[in-house]
Amino acid sequence: MKDLECPYCDAELEVCHDDGFGYEEDKAHEMGCYKCGKNFTFQTHISFTYFPSKADCLNGGEHSFGRWQLVYDRDGERLESRYCAACDKREQRTTPPTPRVQ
């Protein structure tokens, strides 16, 4: 499904927002259909949806950290970080250079 359907021929259409067109609420925006050639108007209604989840770590519990991820490895020194799945807290660590086997 594209952004909307033409009310005359049901063609699926996209609203080009490059210059901010179509974002203003409570206004009739005029648009033309590429398929049937008819002009029509549409209104924009913006809504937000929130999805709450438990974060025991914010209430004295343990963080739910993921695995360490390599951020960079420069001259053998490695920087790694990991994030808590509940609150996005980040931990970082550096590890000493790895000895090179010759």
C-alpha positions as CSV (number, residue, x, y, z in Angstrom):
1,M,0.0,0.0,0.0
2,K,1.3,3.4,-0.9
3,D,0.4,6.6,1.0
4,L,-3.2,6.8,-0.3
5,E,-5.6,5.7,-3.0
6,C,-7.2,7.9,-5.6
7,P,-10.8,8.3,-4.6
8,Y,-11.9,8.0,-8.3
9,C,-9.9,5.1,-9.7
10,D,-8.3,3.5,-6.6
11,A,-4.8,3.8,-8.0
12,E,-2.2,3.6,-5.2
13,L,-0.3,6.9,-4.9
14,E,2.6,8.3,-3.0
15,V,2.6,11.8,-1.5
16,C,5.9,13.6,-2.3
17,H,7.0,15.3,0.9
18,D,10.3,16.6,-0.4
19,D,9.3,20.2,0.1
20,G,7.1,19.6,3.1
21,F,3.9,19.1,1.1
22,G,1.2,17.2,2.8
23,Y,2.4,17.3,6.4
24,E,0.3,20.2,7.5
25,E,-2.8,19.0,9.5
26,D,-6.4,20.3,9.2
27,K,-5.8,21.5,5.6
28,A,-7.1,20.2,2.3
29,H,-4.1,19.3,0.2
30,E,-4.7,19.1,-3.6
31,M,-3.2,16.3,-5.6
32,G,-3.7,14.8,-9.1
33,C,-3.8,11.1,-10.1
34,Y,-1.3,9.9,-12.6
35,K,-3.7,7.1,-13.7
36,C,-7.1,8.8,-14.3
37,G,-5.9,12.4,-14.4
38,K,-8.5,13.7,-11.9
39,N,-7.7,16.1,-9.1
40,F,-8.7,15.4,-5.5
41,T,-7.9,16.6,-2.0
42,F,-6.6,14.8,1.1
43,Q,-6.2,15.7,4.7
44,T,-3.3,14.7,7.0
45,H,-3.7,13.4,10.5
46,I,-0.6,12.6,12.4
47,S,-0.7,10.3,15.5
48,F,1.8,8.8,17.8
49,T,1.7,5.2,19.2
50,Y,3.6,4.3,22.3
51,F,4.6,0.8,23.3
52,P,5.6,0.5,27.0
53,S,7.7,-2.3,28.3
54,K,9.1,-3.3,31.6
55,A,12.6,-2.0,32.6
56,D,13.4,-3.7,35.8
57,C,16.9,-2.2,35.7
58,L,15.4,1.2,36.3
59,N,13.9,-0.2,39.5
60,G,16.9,-1.7,41.2
61,G,17.1,-4.9,39.0
62,E,19.9,-6.1,36.8
63,H,20.5,-4.7,33.3
64,S,19.8,-7.0,30.4
65,F,23.0,-6.4,28.4
66,G,23.5,-7.9,25.0
67,R,26.7,-9.3,23.7
68,W,29.8,-7.2,23.4
69,Q,30.1,-5.6,19.9
70,L,33.4,-4.4,18.4
71,V,33.4,-0.6,17.8
72,Y,37.0,-0.3,16.5
73,D,40.2,-2.2,16.5
74,R,43.2,0.2,16.1
75,D,46.8,-0.9,16.5
76,G,45.6,-4.0,18.3
77,E,43.6,-2.0,20.9
78,R,39.9,-2.9,20.7
79,L,37.0,-0.9,21.9
80,E,33.8,-2.8,22.5
81,S,30.4,-1.8,23.7
82,R,27.1,-3.4,24.7
83,Y,23.6,-2.1,25.4
84,C,20.8,-3.0,27.8
85,A,17.8,-4.2,26.0
86,A,15.4,-2.5,28.4
87,C,16.9,1.0,28.9
88,D,19.6,1.3,26.2
89,K,22.3,2.0,28.8
90,R,25.7,1.5,27.1
91,E,28.8,0.0,28.6
92,Q,32.2,0.3,26.9
93,R,35.5,-1.5,27.5
94,T,38.9,-1.6,25.9
95,T,40.9,-4.7,25.7
96,P,44.7,-4.8,25.6
97,P,46.4,-5.3,22.3
98,T,46.4,-8.9,21.2
99,P,49.9,-10.4,21.0
100,R,50.8,-11.2,17.4
101,V,51.9,-14.7,16.7
102,Q,54.9,-14.9,14.5
